[in-house]
Amino acid sequence: RWIWNRRGRKLIVAMSSPKETREEGVNLQLVGDSEKGTYKNSVHHEDGESSPLSTEDYDPHLHRNVPHPTSNMETLVHILKGSLGTGILAMPEAFANSGYVSGFINTIIIGALCTYCLHILVRTQYIICKRNRLPILTFPASMQMALEQGPKPLRRYAKASAIIVDVFLIIYQLGICCVYIVFVATNIKQLIDYYWVDFDVKLHMLILLLPLIGLNCIRNLKVLAPFSSFANVITFVGLGLILTYILEDMAGPSARQAFAPIGKFPLFFGTVLFALEAVGVVIAVENNMKTPKSFGGYFGVLNIGMFVITILYAIIGFLGYLKYGADAKGSITLNIPQMDPTAQAITIIFAVAIFISYGLQCYVPVEIIWNQYLLKRFEDSPRKLAWEFATRIVVVIMTFLLAVAIPRLGLFISLFGALCLSALGLAFPAIMEICVLWPDKLGPGRFVLYRDIALIIFGIVGLVAGTYVSVRDIILSFM
């Protein structure tokens, strides 16, 4: 079993050695002092003596010991569910901000770019783990250790980089949870308004609070897998039903814009990035795999999942925009008339699917906040479990309050996509790869360096432009 804990940025990892080593009474312990930039690899014997270990032939995947590992299929299900959320329903509105030609092409490009950057991130983490004989690392710890091994001007920022990644991950995942609350409450309101009384959407959010708290108290991904599978099934059923509405009396391309004004493109970029990039979930599920070697590769879990997701997003965005044009709303379910029983079934299906997905999305910020920052304070407390559940409850309440404060679904999606994912999904993996391959493994003519610099610039431009336009439109929506 391995444990890792960060106390003042001091990284400690411990795990059991292979069977034959355990029989000799030897425990393998790996200690890295990130403040000094040193990592010690040694075998600690029962008599207290230690001896150095070689880093050759060390495979981090073989040394993982996850309490509740997920199979390849369960991991694929989690990736699909992590990405098939509210983003796909916002794609017609995204295409309204780009045009159907620009939207389709750029969705494919952004999808390929997101997948490529996720491969960079996972591959870089593996290299860091192999070099330092660590079985597993989180995104923030990987970022810190990468900078410690990179160009000298960046090393001074290593400690801060881990905190920055944590902050971006927490903001992004909490943002997703806020969007999910707004989505479920808005769709339920649409149905309740038709059959009963017109209540404020905030009241519907309040009604959801207790069920969301219960869902967030599920503590491991293995238990969440059946819920994700069910949510995936009903999501595909719902998408099929939506297509029946979209294809009925759909306008031709000549009635829509092929290319929208360039000033709206940042909103498209933020929405698509939010929809496609599930970096927090991807890293969490890869770390929890039974066979992590199956994650990468041309026909690995990641490529299969992202291919399906990208194609679905492009199709729904393209057809939804042709159907509704500039009238497309932050969720296409809000465009469907509620007097039809099939439309009502669609609303219920997606409300249930997104509600279930809340638990998976909330798993990431809870893991960061509790394991990285709070657990060390309550490690020896008899009420440790109670404090963990209290943390889970507080996280849900935080997302509830944010959702109540800014119930603008489409703009919310664009803001968090541009603000967080431009950094987490594009710039940070590129920075990590430069540092890990520095200075003599950057390819012929330092191709990798220039490619990664281009990714960093693209991410920064997307962050600044997308955040500016989203914040501006949010402010205007309240005026």
TORZA-934155 format. One record per residue (C-alpha): residue in three letters; x, y, z. Coordinates in Angstrom, 2 decimals, decimal comma, m for minus. Example, Ala and Ser with C-alpha at 12.3 -4.5 7.8 and 13.67 -1.06 7.14 Angstrom:
<atoms>
atom res->ala east->12,30 north->m4,50 up->7,80
atom res->ser east->13,67 north->m1,06 up->7,14
</atoms>
This chain:
<atoms>
atom res->arg east->0,00 north->0,00 up->0,00
atom res->trp east->1,28 north->3,47 up->m0,80
atom res->ile east->0,53 north->6,74 up->0,95
atom res->trp east->1,62 north->10,19 up->0,02
atom res->asn east->1,22 north->13,30 up->2,00
atom res->arg east->2,48 north->16,83 up->1,59
atom res->arg east->3,47 north->18,72 up->4,75
atom res->gly east->4,82 north->22,11 up->3,92
atom res->arg east->5,51 north->20,75 up->0,43
atom res->lys east->7,58 north->17,88 up->1,78
atom res->leu east->6,57 north->14,84 up->m0,28
atom res->ile east->6,57 north->11,42 up->1,36
atom res->val east->5,63 north->8,23 up->m0,42
atom res->ala east->5,66 north->4,79 up->1,17
atom res->met east->4,62 north->1,45 up->m0,25
atom res->ser east->5,12 north->m2,26 up->0,13
atom res->ser east->7,82 north->m3,85 up->m1,95
atom res->pro east->7,22 north->m6,87 up->m4,20
atom res->lys east->6,35 north->m10,18 up->m2,59
atom res->glu east->9,85 north->m11,60 up->m2,44
atom res->thr east->11,16 north->m8,46 up->m0,79
atom res->arg east->8,37 north->m8,43 up->1,80
atom res->glu east->9,25 north->m12,00 up->2,74
atom res->glu east->12,76 north->m10,83 up->3,63
atom res->gly east->11,35 north->m8,18 up->5,95
atom res->val east->12,23 north->m5,22 up->3,74
atom res->asn east->10,08 north->m2,15 up->3,19
atom res->leu east->10,61 north->0,26 up->0,34
atom res->gln east->10,27 north->3,93 up->1,23
atom res->leu east->10,73 north->6,91 up->m1,03
atom res->val east->11,22 north->10,35 up->0,42
atom res->gly east->11,47 north->13,54 up->m1,58
atom res->asp east->12,19 north->16,91 up->m0,07
atom res->ser east->10,71 north->19,28 up->m2,62
atom res->glu east->12,03 north->22,31 up->m0,78
atom res->lys east->15,61 north->21,17 up->m1,37
atom res->gly east->14,93 north->19,56 up->m4,72
atom res->thr east->16,27 north->16,19 up->m3,56
atom res->tyr east->14,76 north->12,73 up->m3,80
atom res->lys east->16,18 north->9,78 up->m1,88
atom res->asn east->15,58 north->6,20 up->m2,91
atom res->ser east->16,48 north->3,57 up->m0,34
atom res->val east->15,57 north->0,20 up->1,06
atom res->his east->14,89 north->0,31 up->4,80
atom res->his east->15,58 north->m3,01 up->6,55
atom res->glu east->14,15 north->m4,16 up->9,84
atom res->asp east->17,49 north->m3,50 up->11,55
atom res->gly east->17,25 north->0,18 up->10,63
atom res->glu east->20,02 north->0,14 up->8,01
atom res->ser east->19,39 north->1,38 up->4,50
atom res->ser east->20,96 north->0,93 up->1,10
atom res->pro east->20,59 north->2,89 up->m2,14
atom res->leu east->18,36 north->1,71 up->m4,98
atom res->ser east->18,92 north->2,02 up->m8,70
atom res->thr east->16,22 north->3,75 up->m10,76
atom res->glu east->16,80 north->1,44 up->m13,74
atom res->asp east->13,95 north->m0,83 up->m14,81
atom res->tyr east->11,54 north->0,75 up->m12,34
atom res->asp east->7,99 north->0,74 up->m13,71
atom res->pro east->5,63 north->2,94 up->m11,65
atom res->his east->2,59 north->1,08 up->m12,98
atom res->leu east->3,78 north->m2,20 up->m11,45
atom res->his east->4,15 north->m0,62 up->m8,02
atom res->arg east->0,70 north->0,89 up->m7,73
atom res->asn east->m1,53 north->m0,54 up->m5,06
atom res->val east->m4,93 north->1,15 up->m5,34
atom res->pro east->m7,56 north->0,11 up->m2,76
atom res->his east->m10,47 north->0,03 up->m5,25
atom res->pro east->m9,01 north->m0,11 up->m8,80
atom res->thr east->m11,22 north->0,31 up->m11,85
atom res->ser east->m11,15 north->m1,86 up->m14,97
atom res->asn east->m10,52 north->m0,48 up->m18,48
atom res->met east->m14,24 north->m0,46 up->m19,21
atom res->glu east->m15,07 north->1,28 up->m15,92
atom res->thr east->m12,37 north->3,87 up->m16,66
atom res->leu east->m13,78 north->4,47 up->m20,15
atom res->val east->m17,24 north->4,87 up->m18,63
atom res->his east->m15,91 north->7,47 up->m16,19
atom res->ile east->m14,18 north->9,41 up->m18,99
atom res->leu east->m17,34 north->9,41 up->m21,11
atom res->lys east->m19,45 north->10,49 up->m18,17
atom res->gly east->m16,89 north->13,09 up->m17,13
atom res->ser east->m17,09 north->14,73 up->m20,58
atom res->leu east->m20,66 north->13,95 up->m21,64
atom res->gly east->m22,18 north->16,53 up->m19,36
atom res->thr east->m23,81 north->19,90 up->m19,86
atom res->gly east->m21,16 north->20,83 up->m22,41
atom res->ile east->m22,62 north->18,72 up->m25,21
atom res->leu east->m26,02 north->20,35 up->m24,69
atom res->ala east->m24,41 north->23,79 up->m24,98
atom res->met east->m22,74 north->22,99 up->m28,32
atom res->pro east->m25,51 north->24,48 up->m30,53
atom res->glu east->m25,07 north->27,80 up->m28,71
atom res->ala east->m21,30 north->27,47 up->m29,14
atom res->phe east->m21,78 north->27,01 up->m32,91
atom res->ala east->m23,97 north->30,13 up->m32,91
atom res->asn east->m20,85 north->31,98 up->m31,72
atom res->ser east->m18,67 north->30,54 up->m34,48
atom res->gly east->m20,77 north->29,49 up->m37,49
atom res->tyr east->m21,37 north->25,92 up->m38,64
atom res->val east->m18,22 north->25,56 up->m40,79
atom res->ser east->m15,87 north->27,21 up->m38,32
atom res->gly east->m17,58 north->25,44 up->m35,43
atom res->phe east->m17,31 north->21,94 up->m36,88
atom res->ile east->m13,68 north->22,28 up->m37,95
atom res->asn east->m12,54 north->23,95 up->m34,74
atom res->thr east->m14,39 north->21,45 up->m32,53
atom res->ile east->m12,39 north->18,64 up->m34,17
atom res->ile east->m9,16 north->20,64 up->m33,81
atom res->ile east->m9,77 north->21,50 up->m30,15
atom res->gly east->m10,77 north->17,89 up->m29,43
atom res->ala east->m7,55 north->16,59 up->m30,98
atom res->leu east->m5,55 north->19,25 up->m29,13
atom res->cys east->m7,14 north->18,36 up->m25,78
atom res->thr east->m6,44 north->14,66 up->m26,34
atom res->tyr east->m2,84 north->15,35 up->m27,32
atom res->cys east->m2,22 north->17,53 up->m24,26
atom res->leu east->m3,72 north->14,88 up->m21,99
atom res->his east->m1,26 north->12,38 up->m23,49
atom res->ile east->1,56 north->14,85 up->m22,79
atom res->leu east->0,42 north->15,18 up->m19,19
atom res->val east->0,09 north->11,44 up->m18,53
atom res->arg east->3,39 north->10,65 up->m20,29
atom res->thr east->5,24 north->13,37 up->m18,38
atom res->gln east->3,84 north->12,16 up->m15,06
atom res->tyr east->5,07 north->8,66 up->m15,88
atom res->ile east->8,60 north->9,93 up->m16,63
atom res->ile east->8,71 north->11,85 up->m13,33
atom res->cys east->7,48 north->8,81 up->m11,39
atom res->lys east->10,03 north->6,55 up->m13,09
atom res->arg east->12,93 north->8,92 up->m12,42
atom res->asn east->12,05 north->9,29 up->m8,76
atom res->arg east->10,82 north->5,72 up->m8,16
atom res->leu east->7,33 north->6,85 up->m7,22
atom res->pro east->4,30 north->4,67 up->m8,04
atom res->ile east->1,89 north->7,54 up->m8,52
atom res->leu east->1,67 north->11,33 up->m8,40
atom res->thr east->m1,09 north->13,88 up->m8,54
atom res->phe east->m1,16 north->16,68 up->m11,11
atom res->pro east->0,06 north->19,38 up->m8,63
atom res->ala east->2,91 north->17,22 up->m7,29
atom res->ser east->3,95 north->16,36 up->m10,86
atom res->met east->4,00 north->20,05 up->m11,78
atom res->gln east->6,20 north->20,88 up->m8,80
atom res->met east->8,67 north->18,09 up->m9,43
atom res->ala east->8,83 north->18,92 up->m13,15
atom res->leu east->9,79 north->22,53 up->m12,47
atom res->glu east->12,42 north->21,40 up->m9,96
atom res->gln east->14,10 north->19,47 up->m12,78
atom res->gly east->13,61 north->22,11 up->m15,49
atom res->pro east->15,42 north->25,30 up->m16,56
atom res->lys east->17,00 north->27,16 up->m13,62
atom res->pro east->14,81 north->30,30 up->m13,95
atom res->leu east->11,70 north->28,15 up->m13,39
atom res->arg east->12,96 north->26,19 up->m10,39
atom res->arg east->12,23 north->28,99 up->m7,94
atom res->tyr east->8,54 north->28,72 up->m8,85
atom res->ala east->8,29 north->24,96 up->m8,26
atom res->lys east->6,69 north->25,17 up->m4,83
atom res->ala east->4,18 north->27,82 up->m5,93
atom res->ser east->3,32 north->25,88 up->m9,10
atom res->ala east->1,76 north->23,01 up->m7,14
atom res->ile east->m0,47 north->25,43 up->m5,25
atom res->ile east->m1,44 north->27,17 up->m8,51
atom res->val east->m2,45 north->23,85 up->m10,11
atom res->asp east->m4,47 north->22,95 up->m7,02
atom res->val east->m6,26 north->26,31 up->m7,14
atom res->phe east->m7,08 north->25,98 up->m10,86
atom res->leu east->m8,29 north->22,40 up->m10,40
atom res->ile east->m10,49 north->23,33 up->m7,46
atom res->ile east->m11,95 north->26,39 up->m9,22
atom res->tyr east->m12,60 north->24,42 up->m12,40
atom res->gln east->m14,19 north->21,41 up->m10,74
atom res->leu east->m16,30 north->23,57 up->m8,44
atom res->gly east->m17,31 north->25,54 up->m11,54
atom res->ile east->m18,49 north->22,34 up->m13,23
atom res->cys east->m20,49 north->21,45 up->m10,13
atom res->cys east->m22,08 north->24,92 up->m10,16
atom res->val east->m23,03 north->24,51 up->m13,81
atom res->tyr east->m24,55 north->21,12 up->m13,04
atom res->ile east->m26,69 north->22,54 up->m10,24
atom res->val east->m27,92 north->25,36 up->m12,50
atom res->phe east->m28,62 north->22,89 up->m15,30
atom res->val east->m30,59 north->20,39 up->m13,21
atom res->ala east->m32,56 north->23,10 up->m11,42
atom res->thr east->m33,37 north->24,96 up->m14,67
atom res->asn east->m34,61 north->21,81 up->m16,40
atom res->ile east->m36,69 north->20,73 up->m13,41
atom res->lys east->m38,17 north->24,22 up->m13,22
atom res->gln east->m39,19 north->24,06 up->m16,87
atom res->leu east->m41,09 north->20,85 up->m16,21
atom res->ile east->m42,64 north->21,95 up->m12,89
atom res->asp east->m43,73 north->25,27 up->m14,40
atom res->tyr east->m45,65 north->23,42 up->m17,10
atom res->tyr east->m47,48 north->21,05 up->m14,75
atom res->trp east->m47,76 north->22,99 up->m11,51
atom res->val east->m46,54 north->26,39 up->m10,25
atom res->asp east->m43,91 north->28,82 up->m11,50
atom res->phe east->m41,30 north->28,72 up->m8,71
atom res->asp east->m38,02 north->30,63 up->m8,75
atom res->val east->m35,11 north->28,51 up->m10,02
atom res->lys east->m33,27 north->29,17 up->m6,75
atom res->leu east->m35,95 north->27,25 up->m4,86
atom res->his east->m35,33 north->24,25 up->m7,10
atom res->met east->m31,61 north->24,53 up->m6,33
atom res->leu east->m32,41 north->24,49 up->m2,61
atom res->ile east->m34,51 north->21,33 up->m3,01
atom res->leu east->m31,53 north->19,65 up->m4,73
atom res->leu east->m29,12 north->20,50 up->m1,90
atom res->leu east->m29,74 north->17,48 up->0,37
atom res->pro east->m29,69 north->14,86 up->m2,44
atom res->leu east->m26,42 north->16,35 up->m3,73
atom res->ile east->m24,88 north->16,14 up->m0,27
atom res->gly east->m25,84 north->12,47 up->m0,08
atom res->leu east->m24,34 north->11,79 up->m3,51
atom res->asn east->m21,09 north->13,52 up->m2,59
atom res->cys east->m20,70 north->11,32 up->0,48
atom res->ile east->m19,86 north->8,35 up->m1,78
atom res->arg east->m16,14 north->8,01 up->m1,11
atom res->asn east->m14,60 north->5,98 up->m3,96
atom res->leu east->m14,78 north->5,72 up->m7,73
atom res->lys east->m15,52 north->1,99 up->m7,67
atom res->val east->m18,90 north->2,68 up->m6,05
atom res->leu east->m19,60 north->5,52 up->m8,49
atom res->ala east->m18,95 north->3,33 up->m11,57
atom res->pro east->m22,46 north->1,75 up->m11,75
atom res->phe east->m24,04 north->5,19 up->m11,41
atom res->ser east->m21,81 north->6,51 up->m14,21
atom res->ser east->m22,76 north->3,55 up->m16,42
atom res->phe east->m26,45 north->4,22 up->m15,87
atom res->ala east->m25,96 north->7,93 up->m16,54
atom res->asn east->m24,09 north->7,14 up->m19,78
atom res->val east->m26,89 north->4,88 up->m21,02
atom res->ile east->m29,66 north->7,39 up->m20,38
atom res->thr east->m27,49 north->10,21 up->m21,81
atom res->phe east->m27,17 north->8,38 up->m25,14
atom res->val east->m30,92 north->7,67 up->m25,08
atom res->gly east->m31,55 north->11,37 up->m24,44
atom res->leu east->m29,21 north->12,43 up->m27,26
atom res->gly east->m31,05 north->10,09 up->m29,62
atom res->leu east->m34,38 north->11,66 up->m28,66
atom res->ile east->m32,93 north->15,16 up->m29,08
atom res->leu east->m31,77 north->14,26 up->m32,59
atom res->thr east->m35,37 north->13,38 up->m33,51
atom res->tyr east->m36,35 north->16,97 up->m32,66
atom res->ile east->m33,33 north->18,51 up->m34,34
atom res->leu east->m33,81 north->16,65 up->m37,62
atom res->glu east->m37,49 north->17,52 up->m37,87
atom res->asp east->m37,98 north->20,62 up->m40,08
atom res->met east->m34,30 north->21,51 up->m39,74
atom res->ala east->m33,13 north->24,55 up->m41,69
atom res->gly east->m30,50 north->24,12 up->m44,39
atom res->pro east->m26,95 north->25,52 up->m44,15
atom res->ser east->m27,88 north->28,47 up->m46,38
atom res->ala east->m30,11 north->29,82 up->m43,59
atom res->arg east->m27,24 north->29,92 up->m41,07
atom res->gln east->m23,85 north->31,59 up->m40,78
atom res->ala east->m20,88 north->29,55 up->m41,94
atom res->phe east->m18,54 north->31,88 up->m40,04
atom res->ala east->m19,59 north->34,12 up->m37,13
atom res->pro east->m17,88 north->37,44 up->m36,24
atom res->ile east->m14,41 north->36,85 up->m34,78
atom res->gly east->m15,36 north->38,74 up->m31,61
atom res->lys east->m17,64 north->35,86 up->m30,59
atom res->phe east->m15,00 north->33,17 up->m31,08
atom res->pro east->m13,66 north->33,35 up->m27,48
atom res->leu east->m17,11 north->32,31 up->m26,23
atom res->phe east->m17,05 north->29,35 up->m28,63
atom res->phe east->m13,53 north->28,45 up->m27,54
atom res->gly east->m14,40 north->28,57 up->m23,83
atom res->thr east->m17,55 north->26,48 up->m24,26
atom res->val east->m15,89 north->23,78 up->m26,38
atom res->leu east->m12,86 north->23,60 up->m24,10
atom res->phe east->m15,16 north->23,29 up->m21,08
atom res->ala east->m17,15 north->20,59 up->m22,87
atom res->leu east->m14,26 north->18,47 up->m24,13
atom res->glu east->m11,51 north->18,84 up->m21,54
atom res->ala east->m12,03 north->16,79 up->m18,38
atom res->val east->m8,44 north->16,93 up->m17,14
atom res->gly east->m9,30 north->16,56 up->m13,45
atom res->val east->m11,43 north->13,48 up->m14,00
atom res->val east->m8,99 north->11,97 up->m16,52
atom res->ile east->m6,04 north->12,16 up->m14,11
atom res->ala east->m8,15 north->10,85 up->m11,22
atom res->val east->m9,40 north->7,81 up->m13,16
atom res->glu east->m5,98 north->7,05 up->m14,69
atom res->asn east->m4,47 north->7,02 up->m11,20
atom res->asn east->m7,22 north->4,63 up->m10,11
atom res->met east->m6,83 north->2,09 up->m12,96
atom res->lys east->m6,11 north->m1,59 up->m12,47
atom res->thr east->m4,06 north->m1,64 up->m15,71
atom res->pro east->m2,80 north->1,93 up->m16,33
atom res->lys east->m0,71 north->0,79 up->m19,32
atom res->ser east->m3,99 north->0,45 up->m21,23
atom res->phe east->m4,74 north->4,15 up->m20,81
atom res->gly east->m2,45 north->5,50 up->m23,54
atom res->gly east->m1,65 north->4,19 up->m27,01
atom res->tyr east->m3,44 north->4,62 up->m30,34
atom res->phe east->m6,32 north->2,41 up->m29,26
atom res->gly east->m6,05 north->3,08 up->m25,55
atom res->val east->m8,84 north->4,08 up->m23,20
atom res->leu east->m8,12 north->7,82 up->m23,56
atom res->asn east->m8,14 north->7,90 up->m27,38
atom res->ile east->m11,30 north->5,81 up->m27,65
atom res->gly east->m13,13 north->7,96 up->m25,13
atom res->met east->m12,02 north->11,31 up->m26,59
atom res->phe east->m12,74 north->10,21 up->m30,18
atom res->val east->m16,34 north->9,28 up->m29,32
atom res->ile east->m16,80 north->12,47 up->m27,31
atom res->thr east->m15,37 north->14,82 up->m29,96
atom res->ile east->m17,45 north->13,36 up->m32,80
atom res->leu east->m20,63 north->13,50 up->m30,72
atom res->tyr east->m19,99 north->17,12 up->m29,76
atom res->ala east->m19,34 north->18,16 up->m33,35
atom res->ile east->m22,51 north->16,45 up->m34,62
atom res->ile east->m24,81 north->17,81 up->m31,90
atom res->gly east->m23,36 north->21,31 up->m32,26
atom res->phe east->m23,66 north->21,31 up->m36,06
atom res->leu east->m27,19 north->19,91 up->m36,27
atom res->gly east->m28,45 north->21,86 up->m33,26
atom res->tyr east->m27,24 north->25,14 up->m34,75
atom res->leu east->m28,87 north->24,39 up->m38,10
atom res->lys east->m32,13 north->23,74 up->m36,24
atom res->tyr east->m32,22 north->26,67 up->m33,81
atom res->gly east->m29,68 north->29,15 up->m35,19
atom res->ala east->m29,03 north->32,21 up->m33,04
atom res->asp east->m31,93 north->31,18 up->m30,76
atom res->ala east->m29,97 north->28,19 up->m29,40
atom res->lys east->m29,87 north->28,37 up->m25,60
atom res->gly east->m27,26 north->27,42 up->m23,00
atom res->ser east->m28,77 north->23,93 up->m23,01
atom res->ile east->m30,55 north->22,61 up->m26,07
atom res->thr east->m33,11 north->20,96 up->m23,77
atom res->leu east->m34,42 north->24,47 up->m23,05
atom res->asn east->m35,23 north->24,92 up->m26,77
atom res->ile east->m37,48 north->21,87 up->m26,87
atom res->pro east->m41,20 north->22,61 up->m26,24
atom res->gln east->m42,35 north->21,07 up->m22,95
atom res->met east->m45,92 north->20,26 up->m23,98
atom res->asp east->m44,74 north->17,10 up->m25,75
atom res->pro east->m44,30 north->13,99 up->m23,51
atom res->thr east->m41,12 north->13,03 up->m25,40
atom res->ala east->m39,63 north->16,45 up->m24,69
atom res->gln east->m40,51 north->16,03 up->m21,03
atom res->ala east->m38,79 north->12,64 up->m21,03
atom res->ile east->m35,66 north->14,28 up->m22,47
atom res->thr east->m35,70 north->16,89 up->m19,71
atom res->ile east->m36,00 north->14,21 up->m17,01
atom res->ile east->m33,30 north->12,03 up->m18,59
atom res->phe east->m30,70 north->14,78 up->m18,69
atom res->ala east->m31,62 north->16,14 up->m15,28
atom res->val east->m31,03 north->12,67 up->m13,79
atom res->ala east->m27,83 north->12,05 up->m15,80
atom res->ile east->m26,26 north->15,39 up->m14,86
atom res->phe east->m27,34 north->14,97 up->m11,24
atom res->ile east->m25,48 north->11,64 up->m11,11
atom res->ser east->m22,44 north->13,21 up->m12,78
atom res->tyr east->m22,23 north->15,77 up->m9,98
atom res->gly east->m20,77 north->13,07 up->m7,71
atom res->leu east->m17,96 north->12,27 up->m10,15
atom res->gln east->m17,08 north->15,93 up->m10,75
atom res->cys east->m17,13 north->16,72 up->m7,03
atom res->tyr east->m14,77 north->13,80 up->m6,34
atom res->val east->m11,77 north->15,78 up->m7,62
atom res->pro east->m12,01 north->18,97 up->m5,48
atom res->val east->m12,84 north->16,91 up->m2,39
atom res->glu east->m9,75 north->14,74 up->m2,98
atom res->ile east->m7,54 north->17,83 up->m3,30
atom res->ile east->m8,98 north->19,81 up->m0,40
atom res->trp east->m9,17 north->16,85 up->2,00
atom res->asn east->m6,11 north->14,75 up->1,11
atom res->gln east->m3,68 north->17,55 up->0,34
atom res->tyr east->m4,58 north->20,22 up->2,85
atom res->leu east->m6,89 north->18,99 up->5,63
atom res->leu east->m6,05 north->15,34 up->6,28
atom res->lys east->m2,73 north->16,14 up->7,96
atom res->arg east->m4,60 north->18,27 up->10,51
atom res->phe east->m6,98 north->15,47 up->11,47
atom res->glu east->m4,80 north->12,38 up->10,87
atom res->asp east->m4,79 north->11,40 up->14,56
atom res->ser east->m8,25 north->12,67 up->15,39
atom res->pro east->m10,88 north->10,12 up->16,51
atom res->arg east->m13,35 north->12,16 up->14,45
atom res->lys east->m11,32 north->12,00 up->11,22
atom res->leu east->m14,17 north->10,42 up->9,25
atom res->ala east->m16,62 north->13,01 up->10,57
atom res->trp east->m14,31 north->15,82 up->9,45
atom res->glu east->m14,03 north->14,25 up->6,00
atom res->phe east->m17,80 north->14,13 up->5,61
atom res->ala east->m18,00 north->17,71 up->6,90
atom res->thr east->m15,57 north->18,72 up->4,13
atom res->arg east->m17,74 north->16,99 up->1,54
atom res->ile east->m20,83 north->18,79 up->2,81
atom res->val east->m19,11 north->22,19 up->2,80
atom res->val east->m17,95 north->21,67 up->m0,81
atom res->val east->m21,53 north->20,99 up->m1,91
atom res->ile east->m22,80 north->24,06 up->m0,05
atom res->met east->m20,11 north->26,21 up->m1,72
atom res->thr east->m21,17 north->25,09 up->m5,20
atom res->phe east->m24,82 north->25,66 up->m4,28
atom res->leu east->m24,15 north->29,25 up->m3,17
atom res->leu east->m22,14 north->30,02 up->m6,33
atom res->ala east->m24,89 north->28,57 up->m8,52
atom res->val east->m27,48 north->30,73 up->m6,77
atom res->ala east->m25,29 north->33,82 up->m7,21
atom res->ile east->m24,69 north->33,43 up->m10,99
atom res->pro east->m27,46 north->31,33 up->m12,61
atom res->arg east->m26,32 north->32,09 up->m16,21
atom res->leu east->m25,69 north->28,66 up->m17,67
atom res->gly east->m24,10 north->29,42 up->m21,06
atom res->leu east->m21,84 north->32,21 up->m19,78
atom res->phe east->m20,86 north->30,16 up->m16,75
atom res->ile east->m19,70 north->27,36 up->m19,05
atom res->ser east->m17,64 north->29,71 up->m21,25
atom res->leu east->m16,04 north->31,43 up->m18,25
atom res->phe east->m14,79 north->28,32 up->m16,49
atom res->gly east->m13,70 north->26,70 up->m19,73
atom res->ala east->m11,57 north->29,66 up->m20,75
atom res->leu east->m10,30 north->30,56 up->m17,28
atom res->cys east->m9,22 north->27,15 up->m16,03
atom res->leu east->m8,87 north->24,75 up->m18,93
atom res->ser east->m6,67 north->26,98 up->m21,06
atom res->ala east->m4,14 north->26,64 up->m18,25
atom res->leu east->m4,83 north->23,12 up->m16,95
atom res->gly east->m5,46 north->21,44 up->m20,28
atom res->leu east->m3,04 north->23,26 up->m22,59
atom res->ala east->m0,35 north->25,43 up->m20,95
atom res->phe east->0,55 north->23,40 up->m17,84
atom res->pro east->1,15 north->20,04 up->m19,60
atom res->ala east->3,39 north->21,82 up->m22,14
atom res->ile east->5,38 north->23,53 up->m19,37
atom res->met east->5,80 north->20,18 up->m17,60
atom res->glu east->7,07 north->18,46 up->m20,74
atom res->ile east->9,65 north->21,20 up->m21,41
atom res->cys east->10,96 north->20,88 up->m17,85
atom res->val east->11,09 north->17,08 up->m17,82
atom res->leu east->12,88 north->16,84 up->m21,19
atom res->trp east->15,21 north->19,78 up->m20,47
atom res->pro east->17,88 north->20,32 up->m21,72
atom res->asp east->18,93 north->17,56 up->m24,13
atom res->lys east->15,80 north->15,50 up->m24,86
atom res->leu east->13,71 north->18,07 up->m26,73
atom res->gly east->13,92 north->16,36 up->m30,12
atom res->pro east->15,69 north->17,28 up->m33,37
atom res->gly east->16,19 north->21,03 up->m33,61
atom res->arg east->14,43 north->21,36 up->m30,26
atom res->phe east->11,13 north->20,69 up->m32,00
atom res->val east->9,39 north->19,71 up->m28,74
atom res->leu east->10,43 north->23,02 up->m27,15
atom res->tyr east->8,94 north->25,15 up->m29,93
atom res->arg east->5,80 north->23,02 up->m30,13
atom res->asp east->5,22 north->23,32 up->m26,39
atom res->ile east->5,88 north->27,07 up->m26,44
atom res->ala east->3,19 north->27,36 up->m29,14
atom res->leu east->0,78 north->25,40 up->m26,89
atom res->ile east->1,59 north->27,68 up->m23,95
atom res->ile east->0,97 north->30,84 up->m26,01
atom res->phe east->m2,27 north->29,39 up->m27,38
atom res->gly east->m3,41 north->28,54 up->m23,86
atom res->ile east->m2,59 north->32,00 up->m22,50
atom res->val east->m4,36 north->33,77 up->m25,37
atom res->gly east->m7,41 north->31,55 up->m24,88
atom res->leu east->m7,40 north->32,22 up->m21,14
atom res->val east->m7,18 north->36,01 up->m21,46
atom res->ala east->m9,56 north->36,45 up->m24,39
atom res->gly east->m12,11 north->33,88 up->m23,24
atom res->thr east->m12,19 north->35,11 up->m19,65
atom res->tyr east->m12,51 north->38,75 up->m20,72
atom res->val east->m15,42 north->38,12 up->m23,10
atom res->ser east->m17,21 north->35,81 up->m20,64
atom res->val east->m16,90 north->38,21 up->m17,70
atom res->arg east->m18,00 north->41,11 up->m19,89
atom res->asp east->m21,10 north->39,26 up->m21,04
atom res->ile east->m21,93 north->38,11 up->m17,50
atom res->ile east->m21,81 north->41,73 up->m16,32
atom res->leu east->m23,96 north->42,85 up->m19,24
atom res->ser east->m26,51 north->40,10 up->m18,51
atom res->phe east->m27,17 north->41,61 up->m15,07
atom res->met east->m27,72 north->45,12 up->m16,46
</atoms>
